[in-house]
Amino acid sequence: MFVDILRIPIKNDTKLNDIKSNDSQFPVYNIKAAARLTGLLPVTLRAWERRYEIPTPQRGSQGYRLYSDHDIRILRWLKQQVNSGMSISRAVEYLRELRSQDQDPTQIETKDEISRAPSAALSTSAMELEHALVRFDENFASSVLQQASNLHPLDQVLTGVIEPCLVAIGAAWQRGELAVAVEHFATQFVMKYLMMLVSGFAPPTHNDVIIAACAPGETHQVGLMMLTTLLRWRSWDVLYLGADLTLENLETALRPLRPRMLLFSATRQQNAENMFGLEKIIQGFSKPSPIVVLGGHGFDAMDLASLPAIYLDMPVDQAVRRIEGMLLSN
């Protein structure tokens, strides 16, 4: 399968419902990422904050600004008013007037609105992204993702736009309807997009180190990179090691990091079988040993009872919450 999302059947998930899938007030984006997401220059963001005290981003340990999803919505709304001809001072005043009347236009939609709106909008964006990538139209593909990110949280963009788009392209390629060049272009476009997102996130706030890598011989990275992106978005410290990671001397290389969790993915069984022998490597780590999580269709038909690992069997956004549950419950 073109996009192989990590899958996790896990028992004993009693504490997982306490973990929120999205918190709009949580500081996530540095000023570079906020500028990219809003289309405003960093100097403009600083000027608005200084002159009008809006928004009021939190500060990291080094004093740098950290913006939340709600801050991003405020900035986009203000920019929309300015683009329509209103001065920024009047736009700020207007926003405060609306808030005083309990009509804040920057508040996130109600649960009913969320349940009605995203499905159609996200599916449309997925089709538009597919058409753009099939035509090698990188600019239009970027604008589709930008528009989707303006309207929806990151986890919905990844699972509702990018994932179905890549699945559709992969299926068309397997049927012989698309050239392999299209599949490669789509993969590299998405990988570049995800890496750009990660580079703009605020530094991790969790102390636990997570290592993510593809099994030896495995080159399909998108599913694992999506998982890595969402974990980094939620402030977990994930070190992504990429494709085809050999297990030789792995324990020696990772020992100084004292990882709390190892994530491995494989889309093909022959690559998944390369994970046998991992149990000996895990024994070399100091106690407590890292949690090992395996995922991908390569493991579906295998007997993995001998491996000290947890096996994933669910969409990537749900996998993030499961992983958080494992880390927080220990």
Secondary structure, 3 states (H helix, E strand, C coil): CCCCCCECCCCCCCCHHHCCCCCCCCCCECHHHHHHHHCCCHHHHHHHHHHHCCCCCEECCCCCEEECHHHHHHHHHHHHHHHCCCCHHHHHHHHHHHHHCCCCCCCCCCHHHHHHCHHHHHHHHHHHHHHHHHCCCHHHHHHHHHHHHHHCCHHHHHHHHHHHHHHHHHHHHHCCCCCHHHHHHHHHHHHHHHHHHHHHECCCCCCCEEEEEECCCCCCCHHHHHHHHHHHHCCCEEEEEECCCCCCCHHHHHHHHCCCEEEEECCCHHHHHHHCCHHHHHHCCCCCCCEEEEECHHHCCCCCCCCCCEECECCHHHHHHHHHHHHHHC
